[in-house]
């Protein structure tokens, strides 16, 4: 983290990143615990929505977000999309709660029991040879591209496997097709021309086969990229062009925020206008884009009698957009700090406006 040249800098209790920056096991613990919180929120919200769901009111008009996502992938209703099945939804909610406890336990182990740094972890074999100390390979060396690319490769493979799972779920179990009004099996269309063209018109995509084809292609790219990053090392000298003196914990954090922020904004636009991936039956009618102090979406349908005052689509689109906006601001903040800019100079300049002097030499 940026210390502004002070080797003995201390941070307040609220600066959580400072606790895990150079302690890889603690870093993993915070990630796992965060995953547990997300999992708990998903499970608890699913059960809460299930308890208040009214089958006599359109789902999209009840302000729900978890159950509509399940309905979109064919969970919670019979194949015709009409008969409600609360048992499967309850199972998903409880399963998430159980998983959240497992994640919480793992987070506590990494935070309280295990060594602070994975490079000091014990081996899995009796001889404890270095090659058997697998956890040590995940130590954090922020300015070491070989270390960072090794860890990145594993993340990419996990994302690729998740994409494969989704494609196979649609192919074997089936997902909800709004054009048919029922759950059907979807074979992916791995047409590279269509995939390329949809980079520019994805908001208007109306084919589930194309959606699955994009996920299949993404799985291939992510797994291939993951294997490449795991297997390869730095080629040539580690220069400024490759990020020397810039690659750091703060830089990695800034790129992560940029990625999730960009995805949130894309999801907002997609949710607001697309009825293939976000069916009207589950999310409500499409939205209209308005501009005030900032962009926002409003419902286009009559909201009289709507339980939450807004459709599920309005909640999802607006929340995603504003979260994405602030993630991007966080990216800019941490990216500029990673480049070495001292923000204290800004406050110093503002506090000394009366005595500040600007000359031609400045």
C-alpha positions in Angstrom: 0.0 0.0 0.0 1.1 3.6 -0.6 3.0 4.8 2.4 4.2 8.1 1.0 7.9 7.2 1.7 7.3 6.6 5.5 8.8 3.1 6.3 7.1 3.1 9.7 3.6 4.0 8.7 0.8 2.7 10.8 -2.8 2.4 9.8 -6.1 2.7 11.6 -8.3 -0.3 12.4 -10.6 0.7 9.5 -7.8 0.2 6.9 -8.5 -3.5 6.4 -6.3 -3.9 3.4 -3.2 -3.0 5.5 -3.6 -6.1 7.6 -3.4 -8.5 4.7 -1.2 -6.8 2.2 1.9 -8.8 2.9 0.4 -11.8 4.6 -0.9 -14.2 2.0 -2.7 -16.6 4.4 -4.6 -13.7 5.9 -5.3 -12.4 2.4 -6.8 -15.7 1.5 -8.8 -15.7 4.8 -10.3 -12.3 4.0 -11.3 -13.5 0.5 -12.9 -16.7 1.8 -14.7 -14.8 4.6 -16.0 -12.3 2.1 -17.3 -15.2 -0.1 -19.0 -16.5 3.0 -20.8 -13.2 3.5 -21.9 -13.1 -0.1 -23.1 -16.7 0.2 -25.0 -16.0 3.4 -26.6 -12.9 1.9 -27.7 -14.9 -1.2 -29.2 -17.8 0.9 -30.9 -15.5 3.4 -32.4 -13.3 0.8 -33.6 -16.3 -1.2 -35.5 -17.6 1.8 -36.8 -14.2 2.7 -38.1 -13.7 -0.8 -39.6 -17.2 -0.8 -41.5 -16.4 2.5 -43.1 -13.3 1.0 -43.7 -14.5 -2.6 -47.2 -14.1 -3.8 -48.1 -16.3 -6.9 -51.1 -14.1 -7.6 -48.8 -11.1 -8.4 -46.3 -11.0 -11.3 -42.8 -11.9 -9.9 -41.3 -8.9 -11.6 -43.6 -6.6 -9.6 -42.6 -7.9 -6.2 -39.1 -6.3 -6.1 -37.3 -9.7 -5.9 -33.9 -10.4 -7.2 -32.8 -13.9 -6.0 -35.9 -15.9 -7.0 -36.0 -14.3 -10.5 -32.4 -15.4 -11.2 -33.3 -19.0 -10.1 -36.4 -18.9 -12.4 -34.3 -17.7 -15.3 -32.2 -20.9 -15.1 -35.2 -23.1 -14.7 -35.3 -23.5 -10.9 -38.5 -22.9 -8.9 -41.1 -23.6 -11.5 -42.3 -26.6 -13.6 -41.1 -26.8 -17.2 -44.0 -24.6 -18.3 -42.9 -21.8 -16.0 -46.3 -21.6 -14.4 -46.5 -24.0 -11.4 -44.5 -22.7 -8.5 -42.1 -25.1 -6.7 -40.9 -23.6 -3.4 -39.1 -26.8 -2.3 -36.2 -26.4 -4.8 -35.9 -22.7 -4.0 -35.8 -23.5 -0.3 -33.1 -26.1 -0.9 -30.9 -23.6 -2.8 -31.3 -21.0 0.0 -30.4 -23.5 2.7 -27.5 -24.9 0.7 -26.1 -21.4 0.4 -26.4 -20.9 4.2 -24.5 -24.1 4.8 -21.8 -23.2 2.4 -21.5 -19.8 4.1 -20.7 -21.5 7.4 -18.0 -23.6 5.6 -16.5 -20.4 4.1 -16.7 -18.7 7.5 -14.8 -21.6 9.1 -12.1 -21.5 6.4 -11.8 -17.7 6.9 -11.3 -18.1 10.6 -8.7 -20.9 10.1 -6.7 -18.6 7.7 -7.1 -15.6 10.0 -6.4 -17.2 13.4 -4.9 -20.7 13.2 -2.8 -21.0 10.0 0.5 -19.3 9.5 0.2 -15.6 8.5 2.1 -16.3 5.3 1.5 -19.4 3.1 5.3 -19.6 2.4 5.7 -20.7 6.0 3.0 -23.3 5.8 3.8 -27.0 6.5 3.8 -29.6 3.7 1.1 -32.1 2.9 3.6 -35.0 2.9 5.7 -36.5 5.6 9.1 -35.5 4.0 8.0 -31.9 3.8 10.1 -31.4 0.7 9.8 -27.9 -1.0 8.0 -29.3 -4.0 5.4 -30.8 -1.7 4.7 -27.5 0.0 2.0 -26.5 -2.5 0.6 -23.7 -0.4 3.9 -21.9 -0.4 3.5 -21.3 -4.1 0.7 -18.9 -3.4 2.7 -16.5 -1.3 2.3 -12.8 -2.3 5.1 -11.2 -4.1 3.5 -8.1 -5.5 6.3 -6.9 -7.7 7.1 -10.4 -9.0 5.2 -11.0 -12.3 5.9 -14.8 -12.2 4.2 -15.1 -8.8 1.2 -12.9 -9.8 0.7 -14.6 -13.2 0.7 -18.0 -11.4 -2.1 -17.0 -9.1 -4.0 -15.3 -11.9 -3.9 -18.5 -13.9 -5.8 -20.4 -11.2 -8.4 -17.7 -11.0 -9.0 -17.9 -14.8 -9.4 -21.7 -14.7 -12.0 -21.4 -11.9 -13.9 -18.9 -14.0 -13.7 -21.1 -17.1 -15.1 -24.1 -15.1 -18.0 -22.0 -13.9 -18.8 -21.1 -17.5 -18.7 -24.8 -18.5 -21.0 -25.6 -15.6 -23.5 -23.0 -16.8 -23.3 -24.2 -20.5 -23.8 -27.8 -19.4 -26.7 -26.9 -17.1 -28.5 -25.2 -20.0 -27.8 -28.2 -22.3 -28.8 -31.0 -19.9 -31.3 -29.4 -17.5 -32.5 -26.5 -19.5 -33.2 -22.8 -18.8 -36.2 -20.6 -19.2 -36.9 -19.4 -22.8 -39.1 -16.2 -22.7 -40.0 -16.8 -26.4 -41.5 -20.2 -25.6 -42.6 -19.3 -22.1 -41.2 -22.6 -20.7 -37.9 -24.2 -19.7 -36.1 -26.0 -22.5 -32.7 -27.5 -23.2 -30.3 -25.1 -25.0 -27.4 -26.3 -27.2 -24.7 -23.7 -27.4 -24.0 -22.1 -30.8 -20.2 -21.8 -31.1 -20.2 -19.5 -34.1 -17.2 -17.3 -33.8 -18.6 -14.7 -36.3 -21.8 -14.3 -34.2 -19.7 -14.2 -31.0 -17.6 -11.4 -32.5 -20.6 -9.5 -33.8 -22.4 -9.7 -30.4 -19.5 -7.7 -28.8 -21.2 -4.7 -30.3 -24.9 -5.5 -30.1 -25.1 -7.8 -27.0 -27.8 -5.6 -25.5 -30.2 -6.7 -28.3 -29.2 -10.4 -28.3 -32.3 -12.6 -28.6 -31.0 -16.1 -29.0 -30.2 -18.4 -26.0 -28.1 -20.5 -28.3 -25.9 -17.5 -28.9 -25.8 -16.7 -25.2 -24.6 -20.2 -24.4 -22.1 -20.1 -27.3 -20.6 -17.0 -25.9 -20.2 -18.7 -22.5 -18.6 -21.8 -24.1 -16.1 -19.6 -26.0 -15.4 -17.7 -22.9 -14.7 -20.9 -21.0 -12.2 -22.0 -23.6 -10.4 -18.7 -23.5 -10.3 -18.5 -19.7 -9.1 -22.1 -19.3 -6.5 -21.7 -22.0 -5.4 -18.4 -20.6 -5.2 -19.9 -17.1 -3.1 -22.8 -18.2 -0.8 -20.3 -20.1 -0.3 -18.1 -17.0 0.4 -21.1 -14.7 2.9 -22.7 -17.1 4.8 -19.7 -18.3 7.4 -17.4 -16.7 8.6 -13.9 -17.4 10.0 -13.6 -20.9 13.1 -11.3 -21.0 13.9 -8.6 -18.6 11.3 -7.2 -16.2 11.1 -3.6 -17.5 9.1 -0.5 -16.8 7.1 -1.4 -19.9 6.0 -4.6 -18.2 5.0 -2.9 -15.0 8.2 -2.7 -12.9 7.9 -0.3 -10.0 4.1 -0.1 -10.8 3.0 -3.7 -10.1 2.0 -3.6 -6.4 -0.8 -4.6 -4.1 -2.5 -1.3 -4.7 -2.2 -1.7 -8.5 -3.7 -5.2 -8.4 -6.6 -3.9 -6.2 -7.2 -1.1 -8.7 -7.4 -3.5 -11.6 -9.8 -5.7 -9.7 -12.0 -2.7 -9.0 -11.9 -1.7 -12.7 -13.0 -5.2 -13.8 -15.9 -5.6 -11.4 -17.0 -2.0 -12.0 -17.0 -2.4 -15.7 -19.0 -5.7 -15.4 -21.5 -4.1 -13.1 -22.2 -1.2 -15.5 -22.5 -3.6 -18.5 -25.0 -5.7 -16.4 -27.0 -2.6 -15.6 -27.5 -1.7 -19.3 -28.2 -5.4 -20.2 -30.7 -5.9 -17.4 -32.5 -2.6 -18.3 -33.1 -3.5 -21.9 -32.7 -7.2 -22.6 -35.7 -9.5 -22.2 -33.9 -12.8 -23.4 -31.4 -13.0 -20.5 -33.7 -11.1 -18.2 -37.3 -12.3 -19.1 -40.2 -9.9 -18.4 -42.0 -12.8 -16.7 -39.5 -12.7 -13.9 -38.0 -9.1 -13.9 -40.8 -6.9 -15.2 -41.0 -4.6 -18.2 -38.0 -3.0 -19.8 -36.8 0.4 -18.5 -36.3 3.9 -19.8 -33.0 5.7 -19.4 -33.2 9.1 -17.8 -30.6 11.8 -16.9 -30.6 13.9 -13.8 -27.5 14.5 -11.7 -26.5 11.1 -13.1 -28.0 8.5 -15.4 -30.8 6.3 -14.0 -33.5 4.0 -15.2 -37.3 4.3 -14.5 -40.1 1.8 -15.0 -42.1 2.1 -18.2 -45.1 0.1 -17.0 -47.9 1.1 -14.7 -46.6 0.6 -11.1 -50.0 0.8 -9.4 -50.2 -2.0 -6.8 -46.6 -3.0 -7.2 -45.4 -4.4 -3.9 -42.0 -2.6 -3.8 -42.9 0.5 -5.9 -40.5 -0.7 -8.6 -39.9 -3.7 -10.8 -37.1 -6.2 -10.0 -35.5 -4.9 -13.2 -35.4 -1.3 -11.9 -33.8 -2.4 -8.7 -31.2 -4.6 -10.4 -30.3 -2.1 -13.1 -29.9 1.0 -10.9 -28.1 -0.8 -8.0 -25.7 -2.4 -10.5 -25.0 0.9 -12.2 -24.3 2.9 -9.1 -22.1 0.2 -7.5 -20.2 0.0 -10.8 -19.8 3.8 -10.8 -18.2 3.8 -7.3 -16.1 0.8 -8.1 -14.6 2.7 -11.0 -13.9 5.7 -8.7 -12.1 3.3 -6.4 -10.1 2.0 -9.3 -9.0 5.5 -10.2 -8.1 6.3 -6.6 -6.0 3.2 -6.1 -4.5 3.3 -9.6 -3.2 6.9 -9.1 -1.8 5.9 -5.7 -0.1 2.9 -7.2 1.6 5.3 -9.7 3.1 7.1 -6.7 0.9 10.2 -6.5 0.8 11.8 -3.0 -2.8 12.9 -2.3 -1.5 14.7 0.7 -0.1 17.3 -1.6 -3.7 18.2 -2.6 -4.8 18.8 0.9 -1.6 20.7 1.7 -2.2 22.9 -1.4 -5.8 23.6 -0.5 -4.9 24.5 3.2 -2.2 26.9 2.0 -4.0 28.8 -0.7 -3.5 32.1 1.0 0.3 31.8 1.0 0.7 29.8 -2.2 2.7 31.5 -4.9 3.0 30.5 -8.5 5.9 31.6 -10.7 7.0 31.0 -14.2 9.6 28.5 -13.0 6.8 26.4 -11.5 
